[in-house]
Amino acid sequence: MAEKVYVTYNQVHKLCQDAAPRILSEFKPNLIIAIGGGGYVPARILRSFLKQPGAPNIPIQAIGLSLYESLGTDTQEEAPGTKVTRTQWLDLRSLEMANLIGKSVLIVDEVDDTRTTLEYAVKELQKDVAEAAKQAGRTGEDTKFSIFVLHNKDKEKRGHLPKSMVEENRYLAARTVPDVWINYPWEAIDIDEHDQMAMKQTIQ
């Protein structure tokens, strides 16, 4: 059984604060997409640290993805243990999708575990933005996607990110940690007990 690690809101806040200067200098995002539900809180905290004097707040949009892992007990074979399902997405015909065209878009999630969800999000967003750009007659505008996660688990990944994203360092994890079970504060029922458990941990 994997070791359990408890992370506090305070720690999440500081991880976002530490990462913000690099995100500002290297990614220069003008739009944030939070993957629900773990990406909502980091995205909102990040926005405060990315705010520039005299400039408006960076807009946050949300998508919802559910990852279903095969536990190896099914009688039918599946693709290597994963299936990602959209629970919330951007409307291809809407203003919110048009607003992505030609922008620097930062995708935010809490943890990079198998990388399956991140791979799906990037591929599908790239595909939909390309289609929206085609429909709007704006195919010459380059849309760049970057990724920020609080924690990257140091393990073999099932999912893969685009080669250009990796080569251009458009992926940032605030911390790389062993393959542990991370308990985030927004999952807690008793937040006081959660914080007490976190005080005994060394991984942040």
Backbone as JSON Lines, residues from 0, in Angstrom:
{"i":0,"aa":"M","n":[0.84,-1.2,0.0],"ca":[0.0,0.0,0.0],"c":[0.88,1.25,0.0]}
{"i":1,"aa":"A","n":[0.52,2.22,-0.84],"ca":[1.34,3.42,-0.98],"c":[1.28,4.27,0.29]}
{"i":2,"aa":"E","n":[2.4,4.93,0.57],"ca":[2.46,5.85,1.7],"c":[1.51,7.02,1.46]}
{"i":3,"aa":"K","n":[0.82,7.46,2.51],"ca":[-0.09,8.6,2.41],"c":[0.63,9.87,2.84]}
{"i":4,"aa":"V","n":[0.47,10.9,2.03],"ca":[1.07,12.19,2.33],"c":[-0.04,13.24,2.35]}
{"i":5,"aa":"Y","n":[-0.05,14.07,3.39],"ca":[-1.09,15.09,3.56],"c":[-0.51,16.46,3.23]}
{"i":6,"aa":"V","n":[-1.2,17.18,2.35],"ca":[-0.77,18.51,1.92],"c":[-1.8,19.53,2.39]}
{"i":7,"aa":"T","n":[-1.33,20.65,2.95],"ca":[-2.24,21.66,3.49],"c":[-2.51,22.77,2.46]}
{"i":8,"aa":"Y","n":[-3.54,23.55,2.73],"ca":[-3.82,24.73,1.89],"c":[-2.63,25.68,1.9]}
{"i":9,"aa":"N","n":[-2.01,25.81,3.06],"ca":[-0.85,26.7,3.18],"c":[0.28,26.25,2.27]}
{"i":10,"aa":"Q","n":[0.52,24.96,2.24],"ca":[1.58,24.41,1.39],"c":[1.25,24.61,-0.1]}
{"i":11,"aa":"V","n":[-0.01,24.4,-0.46],"ca":[-0.44,24.6,-1.84],"c":[-0.22,26.06,-2.24]}
{"i":12,"aa":"H","n":[-0.59,26.97,-1.36],"ca":[-0.42,28.4,-1.6],"c":[1.05,28.72,-1.89]}
{"i":13,"aa":"K","n":[1.95,28.18,-1.08],"ca":[3.38,28.46,-1.23],"c":[3.97,27.8,-2.48]}
{"i":14,"aa":"L","n":[3.47,26.63,-2.84],"ca":[3.93,25.99,-4.06],"c":[3.58,26.84,-5.28]}
{"i":15,"aa":"C","n":[2.37,27.39,-5.28],"ca":[1.95,28.27,-6.37],"c":[2.78,29.55,-6.39]}
{"i":16,"aa":"Q","n":[3.02,30.1,-5.22],"ca":[3.82,31.32,-5.1],"c":[5.24,31.11,-5.62]}
{"i":17,"aa":"D","n":[5.83,29.96,-5.28],"ca":[7.19,29.65,-5.72],"c":[7.27,29.49,-7.23]}
{"i":18,"aa":"A","n":[6.22,28.92,-7.82],"ca":[6.25,28.62,-9.26],"c":[5.9,29.83,-10.11]}
{"i":19,"aa":"A","n":[5.2,30.79,-9.54],"ca":[4.67,31.91,-10.33],"c":[5.73,32.69,-11.11]}
{"i":20,"aa":"P","n":[6.89,33.02,-10.54],"ca":[7.89,33.79,-11.32],"c":[8.32,33.08,-12.59]}
{"i":21,"aa":"R","n":[8.51,31.77,-12.5],"ca":[8.92,31.02,-13.7],"c":[7.78,31.0,-14.72]}
{"i":22,"aa":"I","n":[6.57,30.81,-14.26],"ca":[5.42,30.79,-15.16],"c":[5.3,32.14,-15.88]}
{"i":23,"aa":"L","n":[5.49,33.21,-15.14],"ca":[5.41,34.56,-15.73],"c":[6.5,34.8,-16.76]}
{"i":24,"aa":"S","n":[7.71,34.33,-16.46],"ca":[8.83,34.62,-17.34],"c":[8.89,33.69,-18.54]}
{"i":25,"aa":"E","n":[8.51,32.42,-18.35],"ca":[8.68,31.44,-19.42],"c":[7.4,31.15,-20.2]}
{"i":26,"aa":"F","n":[6.25,31.11,-19.52],"ca":[5.02,30.73,-20.2],"c":[4.21,31.95,-20.63]}
{"i":27,"aa":"K","n":[4.28,33.01,-19.81],"ca":[3.52,34.23,-20.07],"c":[2.06,33.94,-20.45]}
{"i":28,"aa":"P","n":[1.34,33.23,-19.59],"ca":[-0.03,32.85,-19.94],"c":[-0.99,34.03,-19.94]}
{"i":29,"aa":"N","n":[-1.92,34.03,-20.87],"ca":[-3.01,35.01,-20.81],"c":[-4.36,34.34,-20.68]}
{"i":30,"aa":"L","n":[-4.32,33.03,-20.41],"ca":[-5.54,32.28,-20.11],"c":[-5.15,31.04,-19.32]}
{"i":31,"aa":"I","n":[-5.97,30.7,-18.32],"ca":[-5.75,29.5,-17.51],"c":[-6.92,28.55,-17.72]}
{"i":32,"aa":"I","n":[-6.6,27.28,-17.91],"ca":[-7.63,26.25,-17.94],"c":[-7.39,25.31,-16.76]}
{"i":33,"aa":"A","n":[-8.34,25.24,-15.85],"ca":[-8.24,24.37,-14.68],"c":[-8.93,23.05,-14.99]}
{"i":34,"aa":"I","n":[-8.21,21.95,-14.7],"ca":[-8.82,20.63,-14.82],"c":[-9.49,20.33,-13.48]}
{"i":35,"aa":"G","n":[-10.82,20.15,-13.53],"ca":[-11.56,19.89,-12.29],"c":[-11.46,18.44,-11.88]}
{"i":36,"aa":"G","n":[-11.58,18.21,-10.52],"ca":[-11.7,19.22,-9.53],"c":[-10.4,19.66,-8.9]}
{"i":37,"aa":"G","n":[-9.28,18.9,-9.1],"ca":[-8.04,19.23,-8.41],"c":[-7.35,20.48,-8.89]}
{"i":38,"aa":"G","n":[-7.66,20.94,-10.1],"ca":[-6.98,22.12,-10.63],"c":[-7.61,23.43,-10.25]}
{"i":39,"aa":"Y","n":[-8.84,23.39,-9.69],"ca":[-9.56,24.63,-9.39],"c":[-8.82,25.53,-8.4]}
{"i":40,"aa":"V","n":[-8.45,24.96,-7.25],"ca":[-7.84,25.77,-6.19],"c":[-6.46,26.28,-6.6]}
{"i":41,"aa":"P","n":[-5.55,25.43,-7.12],"ca":[-4.25,25.97,-7.57],"c":[-4.39,27.04,-8.64]}
{"i":42,"aa":"A","n":[-5.34,26.86,-9.55],"ca":[-5.52,27.86,-10.62],"c":[-5.91,29.21,-10.04]}
{"i":43,"aa":"R","n":[-6.81,29.2,-9.07],"ca":[-7.26,30.47,-8.47],"c":[-6.14,31.13,-7.67]}
{"i":44,"aa":"I","n":[-5.36,30.33,-6.95],"ca":[-4.24,30.89,-6.19],"c":[-3.18,31.46,-7.15]}
{"i":45,"aa":"L","n":[-2.88,30.7,-8.19],"ca":[-1.9,31.15,-9.17],"c":[-2.27,32.48,-9.77]}
{"i":46,"aa":"R","n":[-3.56,32.66,-10.05],"ca":[-3.99,33.89,-10.7],"c":[-3.59,35.12,-9.9]}
{"i":47,"aa":"S","n":[-3.64,35.02,-8.58],"ca":[-3.25,36.15,-7.73],"c":[-1.78,36.49,-7.9]}
{"i":48,"aa":"F","n":[-0.93,35.46,-8.03],"ca":[0.5,35.68,-8.16],"c":[0.92,36.05,-9.57]}
{"i":49,"aa":"L","n":[0.07,35.75,-10.55],"ca":[0.38,36.08,-11.94],"c":[-0.14,37.45,-12.34]}
{"i":50,"aa":"K","n":[-0.95,38.07,-11.48],"ca":[-1.53,39.37,-11.77],"c":[-0.42,40.42,-11.87]}
{"i":51,"aa":"Q","n":[-0.43,41.17,-12.97],"ca":[0.56,42.22,-13.2],"c":[-0.07,43.59,-12.95]}
{"i":52,"aa":"P","n":[0.69,44.53,-12.4],"ca":[0.15,45.87,-12.12],"c":[-0.43,46.5,-13.39]}
{"i":53,"aa":"G","n":[-1.65,46.98,-13.26],"ca":[-2.3,47.65,-14.38],"c":[-2.93,46.73,-15.4]}
{"i":54,"aa":"A","n":[-2.69,45.42,-15.26],"ca":[-3.26,44.45,-16.21],"c":[-4.45,43.76,-15.56]}
{"i":55,"aa":"P","n":[-5.41,43.31,-16.36],"ca":[-6.56,42.59,-15.8],"c":[-6.15,41.21,-15.29]}
{"i":56,"aa":"N","n":[-6.99,40.62,-14.45],"ca":[-6.76,39.25,-14.01],"c":[-6.79,38.3,-15.2]}
{"i":57,"aa":"I","n":[-5.99,37.27,-15.14],"ca":[-6.0,36.25,-16.19],"c":[-7.28,35.44,-16.06]}
{"i":58,"aa":"P","n":[-8.05,35.32,-17.13],"ca":[-9.3,34.54,-17.05],"c":[-9.02,33.07,-16.77]}
{"i":59,"aa":"I","n":[-9.94,32.44,-16.03],"ca":[-9.86,31.01,-15.75],"c":[-11.07,30.32,-16.37]}
{"i":60,"aa":"Q","n":[-10.82,29.31,-17.17],"ca":[-11.88,28.46,-17.67],"c":[-11.67,27.06,-17.11]}
{"i":61,"aa":"A","n":[-12.7,26.24,-17.16],"ca":[-12.62,24.92,-16.52],"c":[-13.06,23.82,-17.47]}
{"i":62,"aa":"I","n":[-12.37,22.7,-17.36],"ca":[-12.8,21.47,-18.02],"c":[-12.86,20.38,-16.97]}
{"i":63,"aa":"G","n":[-13.7,19.39,-17.19],"ca":[-13.81,18.28,-16.25],"c":[-13.48,16.98,-16.95]}
{"i":64,"aa":"L","n":[-12.57,16.2,-16.36],"ca":[-12.19,14.91,-16.92],"c":[-12.18,13.86,-15.82]}
{"i":65,"aa":"S","n":[-12.71,12.68,-16.12],"ca":[-12.66,11.56,-15.19],"c":[-11.81,10.46,-15.79]}
{"i":66,"aa":"L","n":[-10.89,9.95,-14.99],"ca":[-10.01,8.88,-15.45],"c":[-10.43,7.58,-14.79]}
{"i":67,"aa":"Y","n":[-10.73,6.6,-15.61],"ca":[-11.11,5.29,-15.1],"c":[-9.96,4.33,-15.37]}
{"i":68,"aa":"E","n":[-9.44,3.74,-14.29],"ca":[-8.32,2.82,-14.42],"c":[-8.83,1.38,-14.39]}
{"i":69,"aa":"S","n":[-8.34,0.57,-15.31],"ca":[-8.64,-0.85,-15.27],"c":[-7.8,-1.49,-14.18]}
{"i":70,"aa":"L","n":[-8.45,-2.29,-13.32],"ca":[-7.72,-2.94,-12.23],"c":[-7.27,-4.33,-12.61]}
{"i":71,"aa":"G","n":[-7.47,-4.69,-13.88],"ca":[-7.02,-5.99,-14.34],"c":[-7.95,-7.12,-14.02]}
{"i":72,"aa":"T","n":[-9.18,-6.8,-13.59],"ca":[-10.13,-7.85,-13.22],"c":[-11.22,-8.03,-14.27]}
{"i":73,"aa":"D","n":[-11.21,-7.2,-15.31],"ca":[-12.22,-7.29,-16.35],"c":[-11.94,-8.48,-17.25]}
{"i":74,"aa":"T","n":[-13.02,-9.06,-17.75],"ca":[-12.86,-10.2,-18.64],"c":[-12.49,-9.73,-20.04]}
{"i":75,"aa":"Q","n":[-12.91,-8.52,-20.41],"ca":[-12.59,-7.99,-21.71],"c":[-11.31,-7.15,-21.63]}
{"i":76,"aa":"E","n":[-10.51,-7.27,-22.67],"ca":[-9.28,-6.49,-22.7],"c":[-9.6,-5.03,-23.0]}
{"i":77,"aa":"E","n":[-8.83,-4.13,-22.37],"ca":[-8.98,-2.71,-22.62],"c":[-7.63,-2.14,-23.03]}
{"i":78,"aa":"A","n":[-7.63,-0.9,-23.52],"ca":[-6.39,-0.2,-23.78],"c":[-5.68,-0.04,-22.45]}
{"i":79,"aa":"P","n":[-4.33,0.0,-22.45],"ca":[-3.56,-0.14,-21.21],"c":[-4.14,0.58,-20.0]}
{"i":80,"aa":"G","n":[-5.21,0.05,-19.49],"ca":[-5.7,0.43,-18.18],"c":[-6.3,1.8,-18.02]}
{"i":81,"aa":"T","n":[-6.64,2.48,-19.09],"ca":[-7.14,3.84,-18.89],"c":[-8.29,4.17,-19.83]}
{"i":82,"aa":"K","n":[-9.18,5.02,-19.32],"ca":[-10.22,5.6,-20.14],"c":[-10.56,6.96,-19.56]}
{"i":83,"aa":"V","n":[-10.4,8.0,-20.36],"ca":[-10.7,9.35,-19.91],"c":[-12.06,9.76,-20.47]}
{"i":84,"aa":"T","n":[-12.92,10.29,-19.61],"ca":[-14.25,10.72,-20.02],"c":[-14.42,12.2,-19.71]}
{"i":85,"aa":"R","n":[-14.95,12.93,-20.69],"ca":[-15.25,14.35,-20.47],"c":[-16.5,14.48,-19.6]}
{"i":86,"aa":"T","n":[-16.4,15.25,-18.54],"ca":[-17.58,15.58,-17.75],"c":[-17.96,17.05,-17.92]}
{"i":87,"aa":"Q","n":[-17.03,17.85,-18.38],"ca":[-17.26,19.27,-18.66],"c":[-16.24,19.71,-19.69]}
{"i":88,"aa":"W","n":[-16.68,20.46,-20.72],"ca":[-15.76,20.84,-21.78],"c":[-16.16,22.2,-22.34]}
{"i":89,"aa":"L","n":[-15.28,22.77,-23.13],"ca":[-15.55,24.05,-23.75],"c":[-16.34,23.84,-25.03]}
{"i":90,"aa":"D","n":[-17.3,24.69,-25.28],"ca":[-18.13,24.6,-26.48],"c":[-17.33,25.11,-27.67]}
{"i":91,"aa":"L","n":[-17.15,24.25,-28.65],"ca":[-16.35,24.58,-29.82],"c":[-16.85,25.83,-30.54]}
{"i":92,"aa":"R","n":[-18.16,26.09,-30.48],"ca":[-18.75,27.22,-31.21],"c":[-18.85,28.48,-30.35]}
{"i":93,"aa":"S","n":[-18.43,28.38,-29.1],"ca":[-18.66,29.49,-28.18],"c":[-17.53,30.5,-28.18]}
{"i":94,"aa":"L","n":[-17.78,31.62,-27.52],"ca":[-16.77,32.67,-27.38],"c":[-15.59,32.18,-26.57]}
{"i":95,"aa":"E","n":[-15.85,31.31,-25.57],"ca":[-14.75,30.84,-24.71],"c":[-13.74,30.02,-25.51]}
{"i":96,"aa":"M","n":[-14.19,29.27,-26.5],"ca":[-13.24,28.53,-27.34],"c":[-12.5,29.49,-28.28]}
{"i":97,"aa":"A","n":[-13.22,30.45,-28.84],"ca":[-12.58,31.44,-29.73],"c":[-11.51,32.23,-28.99]}
{"i":98,"aa":"N","n":[-11.72,32.42,-27.69],"ca":[-10.77,33.19,-26.88],"c":[-9.43,32.46,-26.68]}
{"i":99,"aa":"L","n":[-9.38,31.16,-26.98],"ca":[-8.14,30.41,-26.84],"c":[-7.22,30.59,-28.04]}
{"i":100,"aa":"I","n":[-7.8,30.95,-29.18],"ca":[-7.02,31.01,-30.42],"c":[-5.92,32.07,-30.32]}
{"i":101,"aa":"G","n":[-4.7,31.65,-30.61],"ca":[-3.56,32.57,-30.61],"c":[-3.06,32.95,-29.23]}
{"i":102,"aa":"K","n":[-3.54,32.29,-28.19],"ca":[-3.16,32.65,-26.83],"c":[-2.11,31.71,-26.26]}
{"i":103,"aa":"S","n":[-1.54,32.13,-25.14],"ca":[-0.68,31.28,-24.34],"c":[-1.54,30.74,-23.2]}
{"i":104,"aa":"V","n":[-1.84,29.46,-23.26],"ca":[-2.81,28.84,-22.36],"c":[-2.1,27.94,-21.35]}
{"i":105,"aa":"L","n":[-2.35,28.18,-20.07],"ca":[-1.76,27.38,-19.0],"c":[-2.8,26.4,-18.46]}
{"i":106,"aa":"I","n":[-2.51,25.11,-18.6],"ca":[-3.38,24.06,-18.07],"c":[-2.9,23.73,-16.66]}
{"i":107,"aa":"V","n":[-3.82,23.74,-15.7],"ca":[-3.45,23.53,-14.3],"c":[-4.19,22.32,-13.72]}
{"i":108,"aa":"D","n":[-3.42,21.45,-13.07],"ca":[-4.0,20.32,-12.34],"c":[-3.2,20.13,-11.06]}
{"i":109,"aa":"E","n":[-3.72,19.29,-10.16],"ca":[-3.02,19.16,-8.89],"c":[-1.86,18.17,-8.96]}
{"i":110,"aa":"V","n":[-2.04,17.05,-9.69],"ca":[-1.02,16.02,-9.66],"c":[-0.86,15.38,-11.03]}
{"i":111,"aa":"D","n":[0.38,15.06,-11.37],"ca":[0.71,14.29,-12.58],"c":[1.06,12.9,-12.1]}
{"i":112,"aa":"D","n":[0.09,12.0,-12.21],"ca":[0.27,10.63,-11.73],"c":[0.66,9.73,-12.9]}
{"i":113,"aa":"T","n":[-0.32,9.3,-13.68],"ca":[-0.03,8.46,-14.85],"c":[0.17,9.29,-16.12]}
{"i":114,"aa":"R","n":[-0.19,10.58,-16.05],"ca":[-0.1,11.54,-17.17],"c":[-1.19,11.31,-18.21]}
{"i":115,"aa":"T","n":[-2.07,10.36,-17.98],"ca":[-3.11,10.04,-18.95],"c":[-4.09,11.2,-19.13]}
{"i":116,"aa":"T","n":[-4.5,11.8,-18.02],"ca":[-5.45,12.91,-18.08],"c":[-4.84,14.12,-18.76]}
{"i":117,"aa":"L","n":[-3.59,14.43,-18.44],"ca":[-2.91,15.57,-19.06],"c":[-2.74,15.36,-20.56]}
{"i":118,"aa":"E","n":[-2.36,14.14,-20.95],"ca":[-2.21,13.85,-22.38],"c":[-3.53,14.08,-23.11]}
{"i":119,"aa":"Y","n":[-4.61,13.58,-22.52],"ca":[-5.93,13.73,-23.14],"c":[-6.3,15.21,-23.25]}
{"i":120,"aa":"A","n":[-6.11,15.95,-22.16],"ca":[-6.49,17.37,-22.14],"c":[-5.75,18.15,-23.23]}
{"i":121,"aa":"V","n":[-4.44,17.95,-23.32],"ca":[-3.65,18.69,-24.3],"c":[-4.05,18.33,-25.72]}
{"i":122,"aa":"K","n":[-4.15,17.04,-26.0],"ca":[-4.49,16.6,-27.36],"c":[-5.86,17.12,-27.79]}
{"i":123,"aa":"E","n":[-6.85,17.0,-26.91],"ca":[-8.21,17.39,-27.26],"c":[-8.34,18.91,-27.38]}
{"i":124,"aa":"L","n":[-7.67,19.64,-26.5],"ca":[-7.72,21.11,-26.59],"c":[-7.02,21.59,-27.86]}
{"i":125,"aa":"Q","n":[-5.88,20.99,-28.17],"ca":[-5.19,21.37,-29.41],"c":[-6.08,21.12,-30.63]}
{"i":126,"aa":"K","n":[-6.72,19.97,-30.63],"ca":[-7.58,19.6,-31.76],"c":[-8.76,20.55,-31.88]}
{"i":127,"aa":"D","n":[-9.39,20.87,-30.75],"ca":[-10.57,21.73,-30.79],"c":[-10.23,23.18,-31.12]}
{"i":128,"aa":"V","n":[-9.09,23.65,-30.61],"ca":[-8.67,25.01,-30.93],"c":[-8.34,25.12,-32.42]}
{"i":129,"aa":"A","n":[-7.69,24.09,-32.96],"ca":[-7.38,24.09,-34.39],"c":[-8.66,24.14,-35.22]}
{"i":130,"aa":"E","n":[-9.68,23.41,-34.79],"ca":[-10.96,23.41,-35.5],"c":[-11.64,24.77,-35.37]}
{"i":131,"aa":"A","n":[-11.6,25.34,-34.15],"ca":[-12.21,26.66,-33.94],"c":[-11.49,27.72,-34.77]}
{"i":132,"aa":"A","n":[-10.16,27.63,-34.86],"ca":[-9.39,28.59,-35.65],"c":[-9.74,28.46,-37.13]}
{"i":133,"aa":"K","n":[-9.94,27.23,-37.58],"ca":[-10.32,26.99,-38.97],"c":[-11.67,27.61,-39.28]}
{"i":134,"aa":"Q","n":[-12.62,27.4,-38.35],"ca":[-13.96,27.95,-38.55],"c":[-13.96,29.48,-38.51]}
{"i":135,"aa":"A","n":[-13.06,30.05,-37.73],"ca":[-13.01,31.51,-37.59],"c":[-12.08,32.16,-38.62]}
{"i":136,"aa":"G","n":[-11.45,31.36,-39.46],"ca":[-10.51,31.9,-40.43],"c":[-9.27,32.48,-39.79]}
{"i":137,"aa":"R","n":[-8.82,31.86,-38.69],"ca":[-7.67,32.37,-37.93],"c":[-6.57,31.31,-37.8]}
{"i":138,"aa":"T","n":[-6.37,30.51,-38.84],"ca":[-5.43,29.39,-38.76],"c":[-3.98,29.84,-38.64]}
{"i":139,"aa":"G","n":[-3.69,31.09,-38.94],"ca":[-2.31,31.58,-38.85],"c":[-1.87,31.95,-37.45]}
{"i":140,"aa":"E","n":[-2.8,31.92,-36.49],"ca":[-2.48,32.31,-35.12],"c":[-2.03,31.1,-34.31]}
{"i":141,"aa":"D","n":[-0.88,31.2,-33.67],"ca":[-0.3,30.08,-32.93],"c":[-0.81,30.07,-31.49]}
{"i":142,"aa":"T","n":[-1.41,28.95,-31.09],"ca":[-1.87,28.77,-29.72],"c":[-0.89,27.85,-29.01]}
{"i":143,"aa":"K","n":[-0.34,28.32,-27.88],"ca":[0.64,27.52,-27.14],"c":[0.06,27.07,-25.81]}
{"i":144,"aa":"F","n":[0.21,25.78,-25.53],"ca":[-0.25,25.22,-24.27],"c":[0.94,24.9,-23.38]}
{"i":145,"aa":"S","n":[0.8,25.25,-22.1],"ca":[1.78,24.88,-21.08],"c":[1.03,24.18,-19.95]}
{"i":146,"aa":"I","n":[1.79,23.51,-19.09],"ca":[1.18,22.76,-17.99],"c":[1.85,23.13,-16.68]}
{"i":147,"aa":"F","n":[1.02,23.29,-15.64],"ca":[1.53,23.42,-14.28],"c":[0.78,22.44,-13.38]}
{"i":148,"aa":"V","n":[1.55,21.66,-12.61],"ca":[0.96,20.79,-11.58],"c":[1.68,21.05,-10.27]}
{"i":149,"aa":"L","n":[0.98,20.81,-9.18],"ca":[1.61,20.95,-7.87],"c":[2.65,19.86,-7.66]}
{"i":150,"aa":"H","n":[2.27,18.61,-7.99],"ca":[3.15,17.47,-7.74],"c":[3.24,16.56,-8.95]}
{"i":151,"aa":"N","n":[4.46,16.19,-9.29],"ca":[4.7,15.19,-10.31],"c":[5.24,13.94,-9.61]}
{"i":152,"aa":"K","n":[4.55,12.82,-9.81],"ca":[5.02,11.58,-9.2],"c":[6.13,10.97,-10.04]}
{"i":153,"aa":"D","n":[7.22,10.65,-9.38],"ca":[8.4,10.11,-10.05],"c":[8.16,8.64,-10.36]}
{"i":154,"aa":"K","n":[7.56,8.39,-11.52],"ca":[7.2,7.03,-11.91],"c":[7.06,6.97,-13.42]}
{"i":155,"aa":"E","n":[7.02,5.77,-13.97],"ca":[6.81,5.6,-15.4],"c":[5.4,6.06,-15.76]}
{"i":156,"aa":"K","n":[5.28,6.86,-16.81],"ca":[4.0,7.42,-17.19],"c":[3.35,6.61,-18.32]}
{"i":157,"aa":"R","n":[2.03,6.52,-18.27],"ca":[1.3,5.89,-19.36],"c":[1.01,6.9,-20.47]}
{"i":158,"aa":"G","n":[0.75,8.13,-20.06],"ca":[0.47,9.18,-21.03],"c":[1.74,9.89,-21.45]}
{"i":159,"aa":"H","n":[1.65,10.58,-22.59],"ca":[2.8,11.31,-23.12],"c":[2.37,12.7,-23.56]}
{"i":160,"aa":"L","n":[3.25,13.65,-23.36],"ca":[2.99,15.02,-23.78],"c":[3.63,15.27,-25.14]}
{"i":161,"aa":"P","n":[3.13,16.26,-25.87],"ca":[3.71,16.56,-27.19],"c":[5.21,16.84,-27.09]}
{"i":162,"aa":"K","n":[5.94,16.38,-28.09],"ca":[7.4,16.53,-28.1],"c":[7.79,18.0,-27.98]}
{"i":163,"aa":"S","n":[7.07,18.87,-28.7],"ca":[7.41,20.29,-28.67],"c":[7.22,20.89,-27.29]}
{"i":164,"aa":"M","n":[6.2,20.43,-26.56],"ca":[5.96,20.94,-25.21],"c":[7.12,20.57,-24.28]}
{"i":165,"aa":"V","n":[7.59,19.35,-24.41],"ca":[8.7,18.88,-23.57],"c":[9.99,19.62,-23.93]}
{"i":166,"aa":"E","n":[10.27,19.72,-25.23],"ca":[11.51,20.35,-25.68],"c":[11.58,21.83,-25.33]}
{"i":167,"aa":"E","n":[10.42,22.48,-25.31],"ca":[10.38,23.92,-25.02],"c":[10.13,24.2,-23.53]}
{"i":168,"aa":"N","n":[10.23,23.15,-22.72],"ca":[10.07,23.28,-21.26],"c":[8.76,23.94,-20.87]}
{"i":169,"aa":"R","n":[7.69,23.56,-21.57],"ca":[6.36,24.1,-21.23],"c":[5.6,23.18,-20.29]}
{"i":170,"aa":"Y","n":[6.34,22.55,-19.4],"ca":[5.77,21.7,-18.35],"c":[6.5,22.05,-17.06]}
{"i":171,"aa":"L","n":[5.74,22.34,-16.02],"ca":[6.34,22.7,-14.73],"c":[5.6,22.02,-13.6]}
{"i":172,"aa":"A","n":[6.33,21.28,-12.79],"ca":[5.8,20.71,-11.56],"c":[6.46,21.44,-10.39]}
{"i":173,"aa":"A","n":[5.65,21.93,-9.46],"ca":[6.22,22.63,-8.31],"c":[7.13,21.71,-7.5]}
{"i":174,"aa":"R","n":[6.75,20.44,-7.39],"ca":[7.56,19.45,-6.69],"c":[7.46,18.11,-7.4]}
{"i":175,"aa":"T","n":[8.58,17.4,-7.46],"ca":[8.57,16.01,-7.91],"c":[8.73,15.15,-6.66]}
{"i":176,"aa":"V","n":[7.81,14.19,-6.51],"ca":[7.76,13.39,-5.28],"c":[7.77,11.9,-5.64]}
{"i":177,"aa":"P","n":[8.07,11.05,-4.67],"ca":[7.97,9.61,-4.92],"c":[6.52,9.21,-5.24]}
{"i":178,"aa":"D","n":[6.33,7.97,-5.62],"ca":[4.99,7.48,-5.97],"c":[4.2,7.21,-4.7]}
{"i":179,"aa":"V","n":[3.71,8.3,-4.09],"ca":[2.95,8.21,-2.84],"c":[1.5,8.61,-3.09]}
{"i":180,"aa":"W","n":[0.65,8.32,-2.12],"ca":[-0.75,8.71,-2.2],"c":[-0.87,10.1,-1.58]}
{"i":181,"aa":"I","n":[-1.24,11.11,-2.38],"ca":[-1.28,12.48,-1.89],"c":[-2.71,12.86,-1.52]}
{"i":182,"aa":"N","n":[-2.89,13.28,-0.29],"ca":[-4.18,13.75,0.2],"c":[-4.19,15.28,0.19]}
{"i":183,"aa":"Y","n":[-5.01,15.86,-0.69],"ca":[-5.1,17.32,-0.79],"c":[-6.18,17.83,0.16]}
{"i":184,"aa":"P","n":[-6.05,19.06,0.62],"ca":[-6.98,19.57,1.65],"c":[-8.42,19.66,1.17]}
{"i":185,"aa":"W","n":[-8.65,19.89,-0.12],"ca":[-10.04,20.0,-0.61],"c":[-10.75,18.65,-0.63]}
{"i":186,"aa":"E","n":[-9.99,17.57,-0.37],"ca":[-10.62,16.24,-0.28],"c":[-10.97,15.88,1.16]}
{"i":187,"aa":"A","n":[-10.5,16.7,2.11],"ca":[-10.65,16.36,3.53],"c":[-12.08,16.57,4.02]}
{"i":188,"aa":"I","n":[-12.51,15.69,4.9],"ca":[-13.78,15.86,5.61],"c":[-13.54,16.63,6.9]}
{"i":189,"aa":"D","n":[-12.49,16.25,7.62],"ca":[-12.1,16.94,8.86],"c":[-10.78,17.66,8.58]}
{"i":190,"aa":"I","n":[-10.85,18.96,8.32],"ca":[-9.65,19.71,7.91],"c":[-8.65,19.84,9.06]}
{"i":191,"aa":"D","n":[-9.12,19.88,10.31],"ca":[-8.2,19.96,11.44],"c":[-7.38,18.68,11.57]}
{"i":192,"aa":"E","n":[-8.05,17.56,11.42],"ca":[-7.34,16.28,11.46],"c":[-6.35,16.18,10.3]}
{"i":193,"aa":"H","n":[-6.79,16.64,9.13],"ca":[-5.93,16.63,7.95],"c":[-4.65,17.44,8.2]}
{"i":194,"aa":"D","n":[-4.79,18.64,8.75],"ca":[-3.64,19.49,9.02],"c":[-2.71,18.88,10.07]}
{"i":195,"aa":"Q","n":[-3.29,18.19,11.05],"ca":[-2.48,17.53,12.07],"c":[-1.64,16.42,11.46]}
{"i":196,"aa":"M","n":[-2.26,15.67,10.52],"ca":[-1.52,14.61,9.83],"c":[-0.41,15.21,8.97]}
{"i":197,"aa":"A","n":[-0.69,16.35,8.37],"ca":[0.29,17.0,7.5],"c":[1.51,17.45,8.26]}
{"i":198,"aa":"M","n":[1.33,17.85,9.52],"ca":[2.44,18.32,10.33],"c":[3.48,17.22,10.56]}
{"i":199,"aa":"K","n":[3.05,15.98,10.43],"ca":[3.97,14.84,10.66],"c":[4.7,14.43,9.38]}
{"i":200,"aa":"Q","n":[4.34,15.08,8.26],"ca":[4.92,14.69,6.98],"c":[6.08,15.6,6.61]}
{"i":201,"aa":"T","n":[6.95,15.11,5.73],"ca":[8.07,15.91,5.26],"c":[7.92,16.32,3.8]}
{"i":202,"aa":"I","n":[7.11,15.57,3.02],"ca":[6.9,15.89,1.61],"c":[5.85,17.0,1.5]}
{"i":203,"aa":"Q","n":[6.13,18.0,0.68],"ca":[5.19,19.1,0.48],"c":[4.84,19.24,-0.98]}
